[in-house]
Amino acid sequence: MTNRTFTIIKPNAVGLGHTGEILEIIEKAGFRILALKMVCLSRSDTEKFYHVHKERPFFRTLNLFMTAGPIVVAVLEKENAVADFRTLIGATDPAKAAEGTIRKRFAESKTRNAIHASDSNENAAWEASFFFTDKEILETTYQLPVSPEEIDKD
């Protein structure tokens, strides 16, 4: 079944110039990007988005890290999107991530792990709505308004 997931390319991966490579990996794995933008999180944004971790000992450093620079957020679509994307990114700890996964390639540590992925369909929907309006999530695919011959005529 085709469904959606949500991802964040985190400040370290964006800052080190890995955004394009990561997006290419995502697309080559069969995910379709329905929404994409670069934003900066405030401390308040981070506290709201990661509210489920508020009582965890790592919450303070997570907040500091996620507000350290721009992030890239995206809504992705694919059959079995949530599970397949979590496999593609690998374990939270890059030392334990499988070879070829995004975290194995781009993460610096368990905290600076390069990328976030939703852990359920419900969380994917909530996380996507945190960053995108319904109008920003585009379901249309590439369609030329006229024939390719007409466009290439000049």
DSSP file (Angstrom, degrees, kcal/mol; ACC not computed):
  #  RESIDUE AA STRUCTURE BP1 BP2  ACC     N-H-->O    O-->H-N    N-H-->O    O-->H-N    TCO  KAPPA ALPHA  PHI   PSI    X-CA   Y-CA   Z-CA
    1    1 A M              0   0    0      0, 0.0    79,-2.2     0, 0.0     2,-0.3   0.000 360.0 360.0 360.0 130.3    0.0    0.0    0.0
    2    2 A T  E     +A   79   0A   0     77,-0.3    77,-0.3    78,-0.1     2,-0.3  -0.569 360.0 151.7 -73.2 129.7    1.3    3.4   -1.0
    3    3 A N  E     -A   78   0A   0     75,-2.4    75,-2.3    -2,-0.3     2,-0.3  -0.865  36.0-101.6-147.0-175.9    1.6    5.7    2.0
    4    4 A R  E     -A   77   0A   0     -2,-0.3     2,-0.3    73,-0.2    78,-0.3  -0.750  22.9-177.2-114.7 156.1    3.6    8.7    3.3
    5    5 A T  E     -A   76   0A   0     71,-2.1    71,-2.7    -2,-0.3     2,-0.4  -0.893  18.9-131.4-138.3 173.7    6.4    9.3    5.7
    6    6 A F  E     -A   75   0A   0     -2,-0.3   112,-1.6    69,-0.2     2,-0.3  -0.953  21.1-176.0-128.9 145.4    8.2   12.4    6.9
    7    7 A T  E     -AB  74 117A   0     67,-2.4    67,-2.2    -2,-0.4     2,-0.4  -0.975  15.9-156.2-140.6 156.3   11.8   13.2    7.2
    8    8 A I  E     -AB  73 116A   0    108,-1.3   108,-2.4    -2,-0.3     2,-0.8  -0.995  13.2-148.0-127.6 124.7   14.2   15.9    8.5
    9    9 A I  E     -AB  72 115A   0     63,-3.5    63,-2.0    -2,-0.4   106,-0.3  -0.867  38.4-130.3 -86.7 117.0   17.7   16.3    7.1
   10   10 A K     >  -     0   0    0    104,-2.3     4,-2.3    -2,-0.8     3,-0.5  -0.112  16.6 -97.2 -77.9 166.2   19.3   17.6   10.3
   11   11 A P  H  > S+     0   0    0      0, 0.0     4,-2.9     0, 0.0     5,-0.2   0.802 119.2  53.4 -54.0 -36.8   21.6   20.6   10.8
   12   12 A N  H  > S+     0   0    0      2,-0.2     4,-1.8     1,-0.2     6,-0.2   0.935 111.6  44.4 -67.3 -43.2   24.9   18.7   10.6
   13   13 A A  H  4>S+     0   0    0     -3,-0.5     5,-2.9     2,-0.2     6,-0.4   0.890 117.4  45.7 -67.6 -39.1   24.1   17.1    7.3
   14   14 A V  H ><5S+     0   0    0     -4,-2.3     3,-1.7    56,-0.2     5,-0.3   0.950 113.7  49.2 -65.7 -48.9   22.7   20.3    5.8
   15   15 A G  H 3<5S+     0   0    0     -4,-2.9    -2,-0.2     1,-0.3    -1,-0.2   0.794 109.3  52.0 -62.7 -30.7   25.7   22.3    7.1
   16   16 A L  T 3<5S-     0   0    0     -4,-1.8    -1,-0.3    -5,-0.2    -2,-0.2   0.377 118.8-109.8 -89.4   4.6   28.2   19.8    5.7
   17   17 A G  T < 5S+     0   0    0     -3,-1.7     4,-0.3    -4,-0.1    -3,-0.2   0.779  80.4 125.5  79.1  27.6   26.6   20.0    2.3
   18   18 A H     >< +     0   0    0     -5,-2.9     4,-2.6    -6,-0.2     5,-0.2   0.403  38.0  99.7 -98.5   2.7   25.1   16.5    2.2
   19   19 A T  H  > S+     0   0    0     -6,-0.4     4,-2.7    -5,-0.3     5,-0.2   0.927  84.1  46.4 -56.6 -50.3   21.5   17.6    1.4
   20   20 A G  H  > S+     0   0    0      1,-0.2     4,-2.3     2,-0.2    -1,-0.2   0.915 113.3  48.7 -60.3 -45.5   21.7   16.8   -2.3
   21   21 A E  H  > S+     0   0    0     -4,-0.3     4,-2.2     2,-0.2    -1,-0.2   0.909 112.5  48.7 -61.1 -42.8   23.3   13.5   -1.9
   22   22 A I  H  X S+     0   0    0     -4,-2.6     4,-2.3     1,-0.2    -2,-0.2   0.924 111.1  49.2 -65.6 -44.3   20.8   12.4    0.7
   23   23 A L  H  X S+     0   0    0     -4,-2.7     4,-2.5    -5,-0.2    -1,-0.2   0.882 109.7  53.0 -62.7 -37.1   17.9   13.5   -1.4
   24   24 A E  H  X S+     0   0    0     -4,-2.3     4,-2.7    -5,-0.2    -1,-0.2   0.914 108.5  49.3 -63.8 -42.5   19.4   11.6   -4.4
   25   25 A I  H  X S+     0   0    0     -4,-2.2     4,-1.4     2,-0.2    -2,-0.2   0.921 111.1  50.9 -60.3 -44.3   19.6    8.4   -2.2
   26   26 A I  H  <>S+     0   0    0     -4,-2.3     5,-1.8     1,-0.2     3,-0.3   0.931 113.3  43.8 -61.0 -47.5   16.0    8.9   -1.1
   27   27 A E  H ><5S+     0   0    0     -4,-2.5     3,-1.9     1,-0.2    -1,-0.2   0.904 110.9  53.7 -67.2 -40.6   14.7    9.3   -4.7
   28   28 A K  H 3<5S+     0   0    0     -4,-2.7    -1,-0.2     1,-0.3    -2,-0.2   0.760 101.2  61.8 -65.6 -22.8   16.8    6.4   -6.0
   29   29 A A  T 3<5S-     0   0    0     -4,-1.4    -1,-0.3    -3,-0.3    -2,-0.2   0.410 126.9 -99.9 -82.2   2.7   15.3    4.2   -3.3
   30   30 A G  T < 5S+     0   0    0     -3,-1.9     2,-0.3     1,-0.3    -3,-0.2   0.533  75.8 140.0  95.6   7.0   11.9    4.8   -4.9
   31   31 A F      < -     0   0    0     -5,-1.8     2,-0.5    47,-0.1    -1,-0.3  -0.650  42.5-144.0 -84.0 140.2   10.5    7.5   -2.7
   32   32 A R  E     -C   77   0A   0     45,-2.6    45,-1.9    -2,-0.3     2,-0.6  -0.902  14.6-131.8-102.0 129.4    8.6   10.4   -4.3
   33   33 A I  E     +C   76   0A   0     -2,-0.5    43,-0.2    43,-0.2     3,-0.1  -0.728  29.3 172.3 -84.6 117.9    9.1   13.8   -2.8
   34   34 A L  E    S+     0   0A   0     41,-2.9   104,-2.8    -2,-0.6     2,-0.3   0.690  70.1  11.3 -96.9 -23.9    5.7   15.4   -2.2
   35   35 A A  E     +C   75   0A   0     40,-1.2    40,-1.8   102,-0.2    -1,-0.3  -0.982  65.0 173.0-155.1 145.3    6.9   18.4   -0.2
   36   36 A L  E     +C   74   0A   0     -2,-0.3     2,-0.3    38,-0.2    38,-0.2  -0.959   8.5 148.2-157.9 133.0   10.3   19.9    0.5
   37   37 A K  E     -C   73   0A   0     36,-2.0    36,-2.9    -2,-0.3     2,-0.5  -0.981  37.2-122.7-162.4 159.2   11.6   23.0    2.2
   38   38 A M  E     +C   72   0A   0     -2,-0.3     2,-0.3    34,-0.2    34,-0.2  -0.893  39.8 161.0-104.2 132.7   14.5   24.4    4.3
   39   39 A V  E     -C   71   0A   0     32,-2.3    32,-3.1    -2,-0.5     2,-0.4  -0.922  35.2-127.4-142.1 165.8   13.6   26.0    7.6
   40   40 A C        -     0   0    0     -2,-0.3     2,-0.3    30,-0.2    27,-0.1  -0.978  26.3-137.8-115.4 134.2   15.3   27.0   10.9
   41   41 A L        -     0   0    0     25,-0.5     2,-0.2    28,-0.5    28,-0.1  -0.705   8.4-144.6 -90.8 140.2   13.7   25.7   14.1
   42   42 A S     >  -     0   0    0     -2,-0.3     4,-2.4     1,-0.1     5,-0.2  -0.509  33.5-104.4 -87.4 168.8   13.3   27.9   17.2
   43   43 A R  H  > S+     0   0    0      1,-0.2     4,-2.4     2,-0.2     5,-0.2   0.902 125.0  51.9 -59.5 -40.7   13.7   26.4   20.7
   44   44 A S  H  > S+     0   0    0      2,-0.2     4,-2.1     1,-0.2    -1,-0.2   0.906 107.8  51.3 -63.3 -43.1    9.9   26.6   21.0
   45   45 A D  H  > S+     0   0    0      1,-0.2     4,-3.1     2,-0.2     5,-0.2   0.935 111.0  48.4 -57.8 -46.9    9.5   24.7   17.7
   46   46 A T  H  X S+     0   0    0     -4,-2.4     4,-2.8     1,-0.2    -2,-0.2   0.902 109.3  52.2 -63.2 -41.9   11.8   22.0   18.8
   47   47 A E  H  < S+     0   0    0     -4,-2.4    -1,-0.2     1,-0.2    -2,-0.2   0.888 114.3  43.8 -62.5 -38.2   10.1   21.6   22.1
   48   48 A K  H >< S+     0   0    0     -4,-2.1     3,-1.2     2,-0.2    -2,-0.2   0.934 116.2  45.7 -70.5 -46.7    6.7   21.2   20.4
   49   49 A F  H 3< S+     0   0    0     -4,-3.1     3,-0.3     1,-0.3    -2,-0.2   0.915 122.0  35.9 -65.6 -43.6    8.0   18.9   17.7
   50   50 A Y  T >< S+     0   0    0     -4,-2.8     3,-2.4    -5,-0.2     4,-0.3  -0.004  76.7 130.6 -98.7  28.8   10.0   16.6   20.0
   51   51 A H  G X   +     0   0    0     -3,-1.2     3,-1.4     1,-0.3     4,-0.2   0.779  64.4  65.8 -55.3 -29.0    7.5   16.9   22.9
   52   52 A V  G 3  S+     0   0    0     -3,-0.3    -1,-0.3     1,-0.3     3,-0.2   0.720 104.1  46.3 -67.4 -18.4    7.4   13.1   23.3
   53   53 A H  G X  S+     0   0    0     -3,-2.4     3,-2.3     1,-0.2     6,-0.3   0.354  77.7 112.7-101.5   5.1   11.1   13.3   24.4
   54   54 A K  T <  S+     0   0    0     -3,-1.4    -1,-0.2     1,-0.3    -2,-0.1   0.795  81.2  42.2 -51.8 -36.7   10.7   16.2   26.8
   55   55 A E  T 3  S+     0   0    0     -4,-0.2    -1,-0.3    -3,-0.2    -2,-0.1   0.467  91.8 107.4 -91.0  -1.5   11.4   14.1   29.9
   56   56 A R  S X  S-     0   0    0     -3,-2.3     3,-1.5     1,-0.1     4,-0.3  -0.460  77.8-122.8 -77.3 149.5   14.3   12.2   28.4
   57   57 A P  T 3  S+     0   0    0      0, 0.0     3,-0.4     0, 0.0     4,-0.3   0.758 110.0  54.9 -64.2 -24.0   17.9   13.0   29.5
   58   58 A F  T 3> S+     0   0    0      1,-0.2     4,-2.4     2,-0.1     5,-0.2   0.436  78.6  97.6 -88.8   1.4   19.0   13.8   25.9
   59   59 A F  H <> S+     0   0    0     -3,-1.5     4,-2.6    -6,-0.3    -1,-0.2   0.894  80.3  51.9 -60.3 -43.2   16.2   16.4   25.3
   60   60 A R  H  > S+     0   0    0     -3,-0.4     4,-2.3    -4,-0.3    -1,-0.2   0.930 113.8  42.7 -60.5 -47.1   18.4   19.5   26.1
   61   61 A T  H  > S+     0   0    0     -4,-0.3     4,-2.6     2,-0.2    -1,-0.2   0.853 112.0  54.9 -70.8 -32.9   21.1   18.4   23.7
   62   62 A L  H  X S+     0   0    0     -4,-2.4     4,-2.8     2,-0.2    -2,-0.2   0.932 109.6  47.7 -60.9 -45.2   18.6   17.5   21.1
   63   63 A N  H  X S+     0   0    0     -4,-2.6     4,-1.2     2,-0.2    -2,-0.2   0.925 112.6  48.1 -62.6 -46.0   17.1   21.0   21.4
   64   64 A L  H  < S+     0   0    0     -4,-2.3     3,-0.3     1,-0.2    -1,-0.2   0.923 114.7  46.6 -60.3 -44.5   20.5   22.6   21.1
   65   65 A F  H >< S+     0   0    0     -4,-2.6     3,-1.7     1,-0.2     4,-0.2   0.929 110.2  50.8 -64.7 -47.0   21.4   20.5   18.1
   66   66 A M  H 3< S+     0   0    0     -4,-2.8   -25,-0.5     1,-0.3     3,-0.3   0.672 112.3  47.6 -71.4 -15.7   18.2   21.0   16.2
   67   67 A T  T 3< S+     0   0    0     -4,-1.2    -1,-0.3    -3,-0.3    -2,-0.2   0.301  86.1  94.3-101.6   8.4   18.4   24.8   16.5
   68   68 A A  S <  S-     0   0    0     -3,-1.7    -1,-0.1    -4,-0.1    -2,-0.1   0.637  99.9 -31.5 -76.9 -14.8   22.1   24.9   15.5
   69   69 A G  S    S-     0   0    0     -3,-0.3   -28,-0.5    -4,-0.2    -1,-0.1  -0.977  88.8 -38.5 178.6-177.6   21.3   25.6   11.8
   70   70 A P        -     0   0    0      0, 0.0     2,-0.3     0, 0.0   -30,-0.2  -0.221  47.5-161.4 -63.7 152.5   18.9   25.1    8.9
   71   71 A I  E     - C   0  39A   0    -32,-3.1   -32,-2.3   -57,-0.1     2,-0.5  -0.877  13.8-133.0-125.2 161.5   17.1   21.8    8.4
   72   72 A V  E     -AC   9  38A   0    -63,-2.0   -63,-3.5    -2,-0.3     2,-0.3  -0.983  22.4-165.9-118.0 124.6   15.4   20.3    5.3
   73   73 A V  E     +AC   8  37A   0    -36,-2.9   -36,-2.0    -2,-0.5     2,-0.3  -0.836  10.3 175.3-110.9 147.5   12.0   18.8    5.9
   74   74 A A  E     -AC   7  36A   0    -67,-2.2   -67,-2.4    -2,-0.3     2,-0.5  -0.999  29.1-140.2-151.9 149.8   10.2   16.6    3.4
   75   75 A V  E     -AC   6  35A   0    -40,-1.8   -41,-2.9    -2,-0.3   -40,-1.2  -0.955  30.9-166.8-107.3 129.4    7.1   14.5    2.9
   76   76 A L  E     -AC   5  33A   0    -71,-2.7   -71,-2.1    -2,-0.5     2,-0.4  -0.837   9.0-156.6-120.0 153.4    7.8   11.3    1.0
   77   77 A E  E     +AC   4  32A   0    -45,-1.9   -45,-2.6    -2,-0.3     2,-0.3  -0.991  29.8 124.3-133.3 140.0    5.6    8.7   -0.6
   78   78 A K  E >   -A    3   0A   0    -75,-2.3   -75,-2.4    -2,-0.4     3,-1.3  -0.928  65.5 -73.7-176.6 159.9    6.2    5.1   -1.5
   79   79 A E  E 3  S+A    2   0A   0    -77,-0.3   -77,-0.3    -2,-0.3     5,-0.1  -0.524 123.4   4.2 -63.8 133.9    4.7    1.7   -0.8
   80   80 A N  T 3> S+     0   0    0    -79,-2.2     4,-2.6    -2,-0.2     5,-0.3   0.883  88.7 170.5  57.1  41.9    5.4    0.8    2.8
   81   81 A A  H <>  +     0   0    0     -3,-1.3     4,-2.5   -80,-0.3     5,-0.3   0.861  63.2  48.9 -56.6 -48.3    7.0    4.2    3.2
   82   82 A V  H  > S+     0   0    0    -78,-0.3     4,-2.0     2,-0.2    -1,-0.2   0.959 118.1  37.8 -62.4 -53.3    7.5    4.3    7.0
   83   83 A A  H  > S+     0   0    0      1,-0.2     4,-1.9     2,-0.2    -1,-0.2   0.921 118.0  49.6 -66.3 -44.4    9.2    1.0    7.4
   84   84 A D  H  X S+     0   0    0     -4,-2.6     4,-2.1     1,-0.2    -1,-0.2   0.882 111.4  49.5 -64.2 -37.3   11.2    1.2    4.1
   85   85 A F  H  X S+     0   0    0     -4,-2.5     4,-2.2    -5,-0.3    -1,-0.2   0.902 108.1  52.6 -69.8 -39.1   12.5    4.7    5.0
   86   86 A R  H  X S+     0   0    0     -4,-2.0     4,-1.7    -5,-0.3    -1,-0.2   0.876 110.6  48.9 -63.6 -35.4   13.6    3.6    8.5
   87   87 A T  H  < S+     0   0    0     -4,-1.9    -1,-0.2     2,-0.2    -2,-0.2   0.913 109.5  52.9 -66.0 -42.6   15.5    0.8    6.8
   88   88 A L  H  < S+     0   0    0     -4,-2.1    14,-1.9     1,-0.2    -2,-0.2   0.860 112.4  43.5 -62.4 -37.1   17.1    3.2    4.3
   89   89 A I  H  < S-     0   0    0     -4,-2.2    14,-2.6    12,-0.2    15,-0.3   0.814 101.7-149.7 -82.9 -28.4   18.3    5.6    7.0
   90   90 A G     <  -     0   0    0     -4,-1.7    -1,-0.1    -5,-0.2     7,-0.1  -0.210  36.7 -21.2  89.5 178.4   19.7    2.9    9.4
   91   91 A A        -     0   0    0      2,-0.2     6,-0.2     5,-0.1     5,-0.1  -0.194  60.2-115.6 -62.8 151.2   20.0    2.7   13.2
   92   92 A T  S    S+     0   0    0      1,-0.1    17,-0.1     4,-0.1    -1,-0.1   0.883 107.7  64.1 -54.8 -42.6   20.1    5.9   15.3
   93   93 A D  S >> S-     0   0    0      1,-0.2     3,-2.1     2,-0.0     4,-0.7  -0.771  78.9-152.1 -85.2 112.7   23.7    5.1   16.4
   94   94 A P  T 34 S+     0   0    0      0, 0.0     3,-0.4     0, 0.0    -1,-0.2   0.774  94.3  64.1 -59.8 -24.9   25.7    5.3   13.2
   95   95 A A  T 34 S+     0   0    0      1,-0.2    -3,-0.1    -3,-0.1     9,-0.0   0.768 110.4  38.6 -67.0 -23.9   28.2    2.8   14.7
   96   96 A K  T <4 S+     0   0    0     -3,-2.1    -1,-0.2    -5,-0.1    -5,-0.1   0.434  93.7 111.7-103.3  -2.6   25.3    0.2   14.7
   97   97 A A  S  < S-     0   0    0     -4,-0.7     3,-0.1    -3,-0.4    -7,-0.1  -0.434  74.6-105.4 -74.8 145.7   23.8    1.3   11.3
   98   98 A A    >   -     0   0    0    -11,-0.1     3,-1.8     1,-0.1     6,-0.3  -0.333  44.4 -89.0 -68.0 150.4   24.0   -1.1    8.4
   99   99 A E  T 3  S+     0   0    0      1,-0.2    -1,-0.1     5,-0.1     3,-0.1  -0.295 113.0  24.9 -56.7 141.4   26.5   -0.4    5.6
  100  100 A G  T 3  S+     0   0    0      1,-0.3    -1,-0.2    -3,-0.1     2,-0.1   0.296  90.9 127.0  86.4 -10.3   25.1    1.8    2.9
  101  101 A T  S <> S-     0   0    0     -3,-1.8     4,-1.9     1,-0.1    -1,-0.3  -0.380  72.1-113.8 -77.5 161.5   22.4    3.4    5.1
  102  102 A I  H  > S+     0   0    0    -14,-1.9     4,-2.8     1,-0.2     5,-0.4   0.912 116.4  48.3 -61.2 -43.9   22.2    7.2    5.3
  103  103 A R  H  > S+     0   0    0    -14,-2.6     4,-1.7     1,-0.2    -1,-0.2   0.873 108.1  54.1 -68.3 -35.3   23.2    7.3    8.9
  104  104 A K  H  4 S+     0   0    0    -15,-0.3    -1,-0.2    -6,-0.3    -2,-0.2   0.902 117.8  37.7 -62.2 -38.8   26.2    5.1    8.3
  105  105 A R  H  < S+     0   0    0     -4,-1.9    -2,-0.2     1,-0.1    -1,-0.2   0.863 133.4  17.3 -80.4 -37.6   27.4    7.4    5.6
  106  106 A F  H  < S+     0   0    0     -4,-2.8    -3,-0.2    -5,-0.2     8,-0.2   0.618  92.0 102.4-119.7 -15.1   26.5   10.9    7.0
  107  107 A A     <  -     0   0    0     -4,-1.7     6,-0.2    -5,-0.4     3,-0.1  -0.419  43.7-166.0 -75.3 149.5   25.9   10.7   10.8
  108  108 A E        -     0   0    0      4,-2.9     2,-0.3     1,-0.3     5,-0.2   0.673  68.6 -19.2-103.2 -26.2   28.6   11.9   13.1
  109  109 A S  S    S-     0   0    0      3,-1.1    -1,-0.3   -17,-0.1     5,-0.0  -0.943  78.3 -80.3-165.3 179.1   27.2   10.4   16.4
  110  110 A K  S    S+     0   0    0     -2,-0.3     3,-0.4     1,-0.2    -1,-0.1   0.859 131.6  38.5 -62.7 -35.5   24.1    9.1   18.0
  111  111 A T  S    S+     0   0    0      1,-0.2     2,-1.5     2,-0.0    -1,-0.2   0.917 118.2  47.0 -80.1 -47.3   22.9   12.7   18.6
  112  112 A R  S    S+     0   0    0      1,-0.2    -4,-2.9     2,-0.1    -3,-1.1  -0.503  73.8 150.6 -93.0  66.0   24.2   14.2   15.3
  113  113 A N        -     0   0    0     -2,-1.5     2,-1.4    -3,-0.4    -6,-0.2   0.185  52.0-128.5 -94.7  16.9   22.7   11.4   13.3
  114  114 A A  S    S+     0   0    0     -8,-0.2  -104,-2.3    -3,-0.1     2,-0.3  -0.042  75.7  40.1  75.6 -33.2   22.0   13.3   10.1
  115  115 A I  E     -B    9   0A   0     -2,-1.4     2,-0.4  -106,-0.3  -106,-0.2  -0.999  58.3-148.2-154.5 148.1   18.4   12.4    9.5
  116  116 A H  E     -B    8   0A   0   -108,-2.4  -108,-1.3    -2,-0.3     2,-0.4  -0.888  15.4-171.6-113.4 146.4   15.0   11.9   11.2
  117  117 A A  E     -B    7   0A   0     -2,-0.4  -110,-0.2  -110,-0.2   -35,-0.0  -0.999  28.9-109.0-137.2 142.0   12.3    9.5   10.1
  118  118 A S        -     0   0    0   -112,-1.6   -32,-0.1    -2,-0.4     3,-0.1  -0.326  19.1-150.2 -62.7 149.1    8.7    9.0   11.3
  119  119 A D  S    S+     0   0    0      1,-0.1     2,-0.3   -33,-0.0    -1,-0.1   0.434  73.5  17.3-104.6  -0.6    8.2    5.8   13.3
  120  120 A S  S  > S-     0   0    0      1,-0.1     4,-2.4   -38,-0.0     5,-0.2  -0.981  77.1-108.1-159.7 162.7    4.5    5.3   12.3
  121  121 A N  H  > S+     0   0    0     -2,-0.3     4,-2.0     2,-0.2     5,-0.2   0.893 120.0  51.7 -61.5 -39.1    1.9    6.4    9.8
  122  122 A E  H  > S+     0   0    0      1,-0.2     4,-2.2     2,-0.2    -1,-0.2   0.930 111.5  45.0 -64.9 -45.9    0.2    8.4   12.5
  123  123 A N  H  > S+     0   0    0      1,-0.2     4,-3.2     2,-0.2     5,-0.3   0.870 109.3  57.1 -66.9 -35.4    3.3   10.2   13.5
  124  124 A A  H  X S+     0   0    0     -4,-2.4     4,-2.4     2,-0.2    -1,-0.2   0.925 108.7  46.5 -59.6 -44.0    4.2   10.8    9.8
  125  125 A A  H  X S+     0   0    0     -4,-2.0     4,-2.0     2,-0.2    -2,-0.2   0.922 115.4  45.4 -64.6 -44.4    0.9   12.6    9.3
  126  126 A W  H  X S+     0   0    0     -4,-2.2     4,-1.1     2,-0.2    -2,-0.2   0.934 114.5  47.7 -65.8 -45.4    1.3   14.7   12.5
  127  127 A E  H  X S+     0   0    0     -4,-3.2     4,-1.0     1,-0.2     3,-0.4   0.900 111.1  50.9 -64.1 -41.5    5.0   15.6   11.7
  128  128 A A  H >X S+     0   0    0     -4,-2.4     4,-2.7    -5,-0.3     3,-0.7   0.916 109.1  51.4 -61.0 -42.6    4.2   16.5    8.1
  129  129 A S  H 3< S+     0   0    0     -4,-2.0    -1,-0.2     1,-0.2    -2,-0.2   0.712  99.9  65.0 -69.9 -18.8    1.4   18.8    9.3
  130  130 A F  H 3< S+     0   0    0     -4,-1.1    -1,-0.2    -3,-0.4    -2,-0.2   0.861 119.5  21.4 -66.6 -35.9    3.8   20.5   11.8
  131  131 A F  H << S+     0   0    0     -4,-1.0     2,-0.4    -3,-0.7    -2,-0.2   0.683 122.9  48.2-106.7 -23.8    5.8   21.8    8.8
  132  132 A F     <  -     0   0    0     -4,-2.7     2,-0.2    -5,-0.2    -1,-0.1  -0.930  63.2-139.0-127.7 144.0    3.5   21.8    5.8
  133  133 A T    >>  -     0   0    0     -2,-0.4     3,-1.1     1,-0.1     4,-0.6  -0.518  40.2-104.6 -83.8 165.5   -0.1   22.9    5.0
  134  134 A D  G >4 S+     0   0    0      1,-0.3     3,-0.9     2,-0.2    -1,-0.1   0.858 122.4  58.4 -58.5 -35.2   -2.2   20.6    2.8
  135  135 A K  G 34 S+     0   0    0      1,-0.2    -1,-0.3     3,-0.1    -3,-0.0   0.732 101.2  55.9 -68.5 -21.5   -1.6   23.0   -0.1
  136  136 A E  G <4 S+     0   0    0     -3,-1.1     2,-0.9     1,-0.1    -1,-0.2   0.610  88.5  82.2 -86.9 -12.3    2.1   22.5    0.2
  137  137 A I  S << S-     0   0    0     -3,-0.9     2,-0.5    -4,-0.6  -102,-0.2  -0.831  73.1-158.5 -96.5 107.0    2.0   18.7   -0.2
  138  138 A L        +     0   0    0   -104,-2.8    -3,-0.1    -2,-0.9    -2,-0.1  -0.742  22.8 178.3 -97.6 124.1    1.7   18.2   -3.9
  139  139 A E        +     0   0    0     -2,-0.5    -1,-0.1     2,-0.1     2,-0.1   0.538  49.3 108.4 -97.7  -8.2    0.3   14.9   -5.2
  140  140 A T        -     0   0    0   -106,-0.1     2,-0.2     1,-0.1    -2,-0.1  -0.404  57.2-146.5 -72.2 144.7    0.6   15.8   -8.9
  141  141 A T        -     0   0    0      1,-0.1     2,-0.2    -2,-0.1    -2,-0.1  -0.554  41.3 -65.9-101.0 173.4    3.2   14.1  -11.0
  142  142 A Y        +     0   0    0     -2,-0.2     2,-0.4     1,-0.0    -1,-0.1  -0.409  61.3 165.4 -62.6 122.6    5.1   15.5  -13.9
  143  143 A Q        -     0   0    0     -2,-0.2    -3,-0.0    -3,-0.0    -1,-0.0  -0.947  31.6-136.8-143.6 119.4    2.8   16.3  -16.8
  144  144 A L        -     0   0    0     -2,-0.4    -2,-0.0     1,-0.1     0, 0.0  -0.547  14.7-137.0 -71.5 139.5    3.6   18.4  -19.8
  145  145 A P  S    S+     0   0    0      0, 0.0     2,-0.2     0, 0.0    -1,-0.1   0.727  89.2  15.8 -70.7 -19.5    0.7   20.8  -20.7
  146  146 A V  S    S-     0   0    0      1,-0.1    -2,-0.1     2,-0.0     5,-0.0  -0.802 107.3 -63.6-138.3-179.8    1.3   19.9  -24.4
  147  147 A S     >  -     0   0    0     -2,-0.2     4,-1.7     1,-0.1     3,-0.4  -0.308  43.1-118.3 -67.9 152.9    3.1   17.2  -26.3
  148  148 A P  H  > S+     0   0    0      0, 0.0     4,-2.6     0, 0.0     5,-0.2   0.861 116.0  58.6 -57.7 -35.3    6.9   17.0  -25.9
  149  149 A E  H  > S+     0   0    0      1,-0.2     4,-0.5     2,-0.2    -2,-0.0   0.898 103.7  51.0 -61.2 -40.3    7.2   17.6  -29.7
  150  150 A E  H >4 S+     0   0    0     -3,-0.4     3,-0.6     1,-0.2     4,-0.3   0.901 113.0  45.2 -64.9 -41.1    5.4   21.0  -29.2
  151  151 A I  H >< S+     0   0    0     -4,-1.7     3,-0.6     1,-0.2    -2,-0.2   0.884 115.6  45.9 -69.4 -39.2    7.7   22.0  -26.4
  152  152 A D  H 3< S+     0   0    0     -4,-2.6    -1,-0.2     1,-0.2    -2,-0.2   0.428  85.0  99.1 -84.2   1.2   10.9   20.9  -28.3
  153  153 A K  T <<        0   0    0     -3,-0.6    -1,-0.2    -4,-0.5    -2,-0.1   0.811 360.0 360.0 -61.1 -34.0    9.8   22.6  -31.6
  154  154 A D    <         0   0    0     -3,-0.6    -1,-0.3    -4,-0.3    -2,-0.1   0.494 360.0 360.0 -74.4 360.0   11.9   25.7  -31.1
